[in-house]
Amino acid sequence: MPLTLLNYVGPPVKLGAIEALVRILGETTVPPNYSGTLMTVKVTYEDPVTGRRGSQGHTVRVNATLNQQAFISGVDSDLMMEYRYYALMKALESQVSADNLADATRTLNEMERIAQQTKDIRLMQTTKSLKQGFQNTTDLKKEITSQVTKKMRS
């Protein structure tokens, strides 16, 4: 099943030195009634203290359910809203680049709604910063692109 990443190019994703948590967001389509291994995520790294290479892996498995309530209870709604937020952020960048400011304004308002609904400080601060950039800059495309790139990678 193909995996589409939202905030990085890949797979595979290659990162340089990292100092904090890295979120790699993506999506895939799960066939109806699928049960089993969906994907295996593997991280290979070099320990900065010892210089040794190491790796860790995690298998993602899914189980089919016939009950819609059981399915919904297994969905992390905060994670889904965060993904939607970053997808909107990516759309915002495209809208601003195309000088489609009416749609960009609607997108920014939807991002603000999601940030408030999740009560995620990072999302609220990002939205505030983007709104200020949207209102205060004469070089809007450059400012929004810079903000989006920075936040998608943090």
Stockholm file with secondary structure:
# STOCKHOLM 1.0

chainA/1-154         MPLTLLNYVGPPVKLGAIEALVRILGETTVPPNYSGTLMTVKVTYEDPVTGRRGSQGHTVRVNATLNQQAFISGVDSDLMMEYRYYALMKALESQVSADNLADATRTLNEMERIAQQTKDIRLMQTTKSLKQGFQNTTDLKKEITSQVTKKMRS
#=GR chainA/1-154 SS CCCEESSSSCSSCCCCCCCSCCCCCEECCCCTTCCEEEEEEEEEEECTTTCCEEEEEEEEEECCCSCHHHHHHTSCHHHHHHHHHHHHHHHHHHHHHTTCHHHHHHHHHHHHHHHHHHTCHHHHHHHHHHHHHHHHCSSHHHHHHHHHHHHHTC
#=GC SS_cons         CCCEESSSSCSSCCCCCCCSCCCCCEECCCCTTCCEEEEEEEEEEECTTTCCEEEEEEEEEECCCSCHHHHHHTSCHHHHHHHHHHHHHHHHHHHHHTTCHHHHHHHHHHHHHHHHHHTCHHHHHHHHHHHHHHHHCSSHHHHHHHHHHHHHTC
//
